[in-house]
Amino acid sequence: MAGKKLNPGMPAPASGQYRPTGGGSEVTAVKGKSLPPTPKKGQGWKLVDKTKHKS
């Protein structure tokens, strides 16, 4: 999952930290909630640090 590019507006597949492709500030996203717009046109999001919690 960490290598898959996700488009803005898509539901986050997992809770965690997402970084825009091509660089930029990370954002925290919650599983199932829409990913925010990226800083630059044409960028996507990549999961870089999945939230660790007990299920």
C-alpha positions in Angstrom: 0.0 0.0 0.0 2.8 2.4 0.8 3.9 2.6 -2.9 0.5 3.3 -4.4 -0.4 6.8 -5.7 -3.7 8.0 -4.4 -5.7 10.9 -6.0 -7.1 13.8 -4.0 -10.7 13.2 -3.0 -10.3 9.5 -2.8 -11.1 7.8 0.5 -7.9 7.1 2.5 -7.4 3.3 2.5 -5.8 3.4 6.0 -5.3 6.0 8.7 -1.9 7.6 8.8 0.5 10.1 7.4 0.4 10.9 3.7 2.9 12.8 1.6 2.3 14.4 -1.8 4.2 12.8 -4.7 7.0 15.1 -5.7 7.5 16.4 -2.1 5.7 18.6 0.3 4.2 18.6 3.8 2.6 15.5 5.2 -1.0 15.4 6.3 -2.8 13.1 8.6 -5.8 11.2 7.1 -8.4 9.0 8.6 -9.4 5.7 7.0 -12.5 6.2 4.8 -12.3 10.0 4.8 -11.5 11.9 1.6 -7.8 12.9 1.0 -7.3 16.7 0.7 -6.3 18.6 -2.3 -2.5 18.4 -3.1 -0.3 21.5 -3.0 0.4 21.4 -6.7 -1.7 20.3 -9.7 -0.9 16.7 -10.9 0.3 15.4 -7.6 -1.1 12.5 -5.7 -0.8 11.1 -2.1 1.4 8.2 -0.8 1.0 6.6 2.6 4.3 7.0 4.4 3.4 6.0 8.0 0.4 3.9 8.8 -1.2 4.6 12.2 -0.3 1.9 14.7 -3.1 1.0 17.2 -4.7 -2.0 18.8 -7.8 -3.3 17.0 
